[in-house]
Amino acid sequence: MVFVEFFIHLIGLDLGWLLNYTISNFLWLFMFAALAFYLWEGKTWIYASMAVFVLLTLEQDVMTSTGWMYLTGTFLTLEMLSQTALTIVTEDMEKLRGKIPLITTIRFLVLVCFYNLFLGGI
């Protein structure tokens, strides 16, 4: 429960733990910042890297607490195949071009549920 633990120490102003956590995860800190800088094209990348951190840690916490899996070979294969199919379908439709992030998010959530409930991911 990375996010919950981080949030508890942040609320408690445990600066020693926060500094140790930041220094221990320097690589991830720079990777989140680089991802945010790339995806948001250099605009407000500090806030975007915080958002990337929150979203990824919340995703990890939800998957850990429910016992669901999403980082397996079968799931990642299905993920890439469905993303490719979705890209082929949506790139030609003018109405769906602006809604690709929403469609991709819904596809991911449906795929996680389908994989864990019907393909034995649990």
HUZI-V853985 format. One record per residue. N is the residue number from 1. RES is the residue in one letter. PSI is psi in degrees with one decimal (NA if undefined). Layout:
# HUZI-V853985
n=(N;N)
res=(RES;RES)
psi=(PSI;PSI)
This chain:
# HUZI-V853985
n=(1;2;3;4;5;6;7;8;9;10;11;12;13;14;15;16;17;18;19;20;21;22;23;24;25;26;27;28;29;30;31;32;33;34;35;36;37;38;39;40;41;42;43;44;45;46;47;48;49;50;51;52;53;54;55;56;57;58;59;60;61;62;63;64;65;66;67;68;69;70;71;72;73;74;75;76;77;78;79;80;81;82;83;84;85;86;87;88;89;90;91;92;93;94;95;96;97;98;99;100;101;102;103;104;105;106;107;108;109;110;111;112;113;114;115;116;117;118;119;120;121;122)
res=(M;V;F;V;E;F;F;I;H;L;I;G;L;D;L;G;W;L;L;N;Y;T;I;S;N;F;L;W;L;F;M;F;A;A;L;A;F;Y;L;W;E;G;K;T;W;I;Y;A;S;M;A;V;F;V;L;L;T;L;E;Q;D;V;M;T;S;T;G;W;M;Y;L;T;G;T;F;L;T;L;E;M;L;S;Q;T;A;L;T;I;V;T;E;D;M;E;K;L;R;G;K;I;P;L;I;T;T;I;R;F;L;V;L;V;C;F;Y;N;L;F;L;G;G;I)
psi=(71.7;-47.8;-44.0;-45.7;-43.3;-43.5;-39.6;-44.0;-30.5;-43.5;-38.1;-0.1;43.8;82.4;-33.8;-45.5;-42.8;-40.5;-43.4;-41.3;-42.8;-44.8;-37.4;-25.0;37.7;-40.8;-47.1;-37.3;-46.8;-32.5;-41.1;-41.5;-41.2;-41.1;-45.3;-40.3;-39.5;-47.2;-33.5;13.0;40.2;-2.3;128.2;47.0;-22.7;-47.1;-36.1;-37.9;-32.8;-40.8;-40.3;-43.7;-47.8;-46.6;-43.8;-38.8;-35.7;-40.0;-43.5;-41.4;-41.7;-44.2;-37.1;-43.1;-29.4;-15.8;8.9;155.6;145.8;-1.1;56.0;164.1;-42.1;-45.5;-43.7;-32.9;-47.0;-37.4;-47.8;-40.7;-43.6;-34.8;-40.0;-45.2;-41.2;-39.9;-42.5;-41.1;-45.1;-20.1;-21.6;-15.0;117.6;-36.6;-30.5;-8.7;-37.3;-12.6;18.7;-41.1;-40.5;-43.8;-39.7;-39.9;-45.3;-40.8;-43.5;-45.4;-40.8;-41.3;-39.8;-45.9;-46.0;-45.1;-44.6;-29.2;-34.8;-20.8;11.9;34.1;-18.3;NA)
